[in-house]
């Protein structure tokens, strides 16, 4: 999870609070904002972390296959059903089931899902007896579910049952101060190993001046394209950025970081990330270093560079 903005800190705090519980969670946000990453963070910080994690996208399959994939089927239920098959709900039992694009689930399936939530029981297609299931449910949606409920396009009882906890993910245009950290992360990820491309403050301003309608996914794809097409370059040039972004960018500095150099923005992000992780780990330096990918000696050196005094750790 990357982002030191105030908006994302609120999300991190919410994840920390709700992860140990078994309450259903609804994550709402535009496409590309990282809903699955947040869902995975909830799983990884829960008591179910060592159990199975499954992601199921209601928009990725035709409706004729959705029910059999989610609920499973009994042998002989239909042509081709030569053996019993467990669905995602059974496989994820005692683990976490992330159901994405929940608004695309057909109404008839919503009733069956409601029973799974309320009674922890499902019935495979063609089966006579119910099966016990106990996954931790995390749902995600990029549409306004309340409006869908009002328009009778989504079951009201299911809506109120699944949104015990709601996390609203901000769009990237609402947290532009996170763009420098995300850009550097993706440059490290997609550049030649151990030789990440660098970026000037001027070019970063161009990236920050774009509203990124596709959010983090769009930014990642842009950085990936730049790295793949410019392997012999060590610095990102403005000409490497997609023409649409170059021509329509307002070329403004990134939010609260306006007026600061790229080095200052990076150091500020690193400082906030380390301090926040230390707080979450109750000041345990070893656990903090491990989570952030540092060896303990180099982590102490990084803290010293960033002016994090021993008494604050």
N, C-alpha and C positions, 0 to 999 in steps of 0.2 A: 504494500500500500504506500503510495507516494503522494505527498501533498502536505504542506505545513500551514495552509490557510486556516483561518478561524472556522470556516464552514466545515472543512474536513476534520478538524480537531473535535468538533461536536459529534461528527459521525463516529470517529474513533472511540470517543467516550461512551457513546451509545452501544457500540459493539462490545466494549469491555464489560458493560453492565449486564447486557442481555445474553451474552454467550454462555454463561454457566447455567442458564435456565433452560427449560424445555418448551417455552412459549413459542407459538408460531410467529413468524416475522414476515412482514410485507415490506419489500424494498421498492421504492418508486423513484423513477428517474428517466431522463431521456435515453434514447439508444446511444450506446457507447460510453456511458458514464462510469461503468465499472461495477454494475450490480452483482455480477457473478463473483468478482473479487471480494466484495464485501460479504457475500454469502459464504464464501470459502473461509474468510477470516473468522466468521461466527463459528463455523464448524471446527476450525483448527484451535480455537480457544475454548471449546466446550468439553464436557466430560465424555463426549462421543468422538473425540478427535482421532482415536485409534481405530474407530469403526469405519464402515464404508461411507463414502461420499459419492452421491450420484446427482447429475444434472439432467433435467428433462425439459425440453423446449416444446411447448404446445404449438408453436408456429412452424416447427421444422418437419412435421409429419402430416400426411393427409389425415382427415378426420377418421377415415376407415381404419387406420392403424393406431390412432392415439389410444383408444380404449384397451386394445390387446397389449400394447407396450406398457401402459401404466398399471393395468390391473391383472394382466396375465390371462391365461385361458386353460381350460381343461382339455384333456385328450378327447378328440371327437367333437369338439365344440363347433367346428366348421371344417370344410374341405382343406386338407393340408395340416390340420392340427393332429399330428400323429403321436404327440406326447404332451404331458402337462408342461406348462411353461410359467415360471414366475414372472411377475411384472416388476416394474421399478419400485412399487410400494413395498413389495415383499423383500426384494433384494436389499433395499435401504433400511429395512427394519433394524432398529437399535443404532442406526447411523443417522445421516442427514440427507434429506431429499430436497434438492433445489428445483422448484418448478418455475420455469421462466415463461414469460408471455402468457400469464394465467388468464388474461382477458380473451385469449383465443380458444379457450377450452369450451367445447359445446355444452349447452345447458344440461343435457341428459347426463353427461359425465360429471358436471358440477354436483349433482345430487349424490352420486356415488362417492365423490371426494369428500363431501360433507360428512357422510357416514364414517369414512376413515378417520376424519378429524375428531368427531364426537364419540364414536364407539370403538375406535381402533380395530375396525373390522372391514374387510372387503370380501367381495365374491368374484372369483375369476369368471370370465366369460364361459358359460356352459357348465359351471360347477354348481353342485347342490348345497354344499356346506360353506359357511364363511371361513375366512382365514384371519388370524390375528396379525396385525401389523403395528409397528411402533417406531416410525421414523420421526426425527425432528424436522418439521416443515419450515422451509424458507421459500417464500414466493417473491416473484418480481414482475413488474409491469411498467410499460412505458406510456400507458394511457391512463386517463382519469377514470378510475374504477367507480367513484361515486356517481359520476355522470352516467356511466353504463348501467348502474343499479337503478337510477332514476328513470332511465329509458327502457327498463325491463330487459336489458341485454346481458345482465349478470345477476346471479342470485343474491338477494339481499342477505339471506341467512348465512350463506357461505362467506360473503364479504365481511360481515361482522365477526365471524368465527376465525377468519384467517388473519385479521389485522390487529391482533392483541398488541403487537409492537409494530410501529411504522417507522421506517427510516427513509427520509427524503434526500436523495443524492443530488447535489447541485450540479448544474451544467458546467462545462469548462469555461464558458464565457462569464460565469458568475464567480469564478475563482482563478482569474488569470495570473495571480501571483504564484500559482503552482506550475505554470507553464515552464519556466526555466529548469526546475528540478525534473519535470517529466521529460523535457527535451534531452537533458544530459543523460538521464536514465536510458532513453531509447538509443541515443548515440552510442553509449557503451554496449548496449545489447546487440546492436546490428553492425557496428564497425568491425574492421579487422581486429581479431583478438589482441588484446593488450595495447592497441593503438587507436583509442577512441577519437573520432573527429572532434575538433573544437569548433566553437561558434562565437562570433563577435557580438558585442552588445547591439550593434546596428541591425544585424540580421535577426537577433532575438526580438528586437522591437517589431520587426515585420511579422514574426510569428505571433507575437502578443497582440498585434493589431487586427488579427483575424478572429472571427467569432466562433470558429470550429463547430459548425452545426452537427457534425458527426462526433463531436466531443473527443474523449481520449483515444478512441479507436481511430478516428481520422488523423489525429496528431501522430499516433504510432505509425500508421501506414505512410504518412508523409516522411517521417524520419527514416523509416525502413527503405523507402524508395531512394532517398538521398544517399544513404550509405551504400546501397547495392549498385547504384549507377555511377558513383564517384569514389570507387575503392582506392584510386591513386591519389586522392586529395586528402589533406589533413585538416582543412578548414572548410566549414560550410559557407558557401558564397550565396549571395542573394539570387543569382541566376539559377541555382539548383532548386530553388523553391518553386512549386507549381505556379504557373502563370496566373491562374485565378486568384490565388492567395496574394501574390505580389501586387497584382493590379488593384485589388479591392481592399487590401489591408490598410488600416488607418495609421499604421506605423507608430503606435503609441507604446510607451513603456508599460511593463506588466504590473498593473494594479498598485498595491501598497509599496512595491519595490521601485516605483518610478524615480528615476534620477540616480539610482545606485548602479554600480558596475556589476557585470556578470559575476565576478569573483565575490563581491559583497553579497549578492543574492544567494549564491551557492553556499557561502559560509553561514549566512543567516538561516538557510533551510537546514543545513547540517546541524547547527547548534540547537535549533528548535526540535529537530527530530531526536537528537541524543537526549536532550533534557526530558522530552515527553516520554521516551522509552524508559529512561531511568526512573521516572515517576511510576510508570506502569509496572516496573520490575522491583518496586520498593527500594530503589537505590542500589540494587545488586549489579555491580559492574560486570561480573562474569556473564550473567544472563543477558545483560544489555548488549555486551560486545558480541555474544553468540548470535543474538537475533539480528543484529545489524551487519553481521558477516566480518567482524574484525577479530584478529588475534588479540589477546589481552594486552600485551606490551604496546602494540601499535594503536590500540584503542586509547590507552592512557596518553600517548603522544598526540593523538587527534584531539582529545579533550584539552590538552595543554595549548595546542594551536588555536583552538576556538575560545580560549579564555574561560573554560569551565573549571572552576576551582575545586579542589578535592572536597571541600565541605559541602558543595552543592550536589555531589553525586550520591 
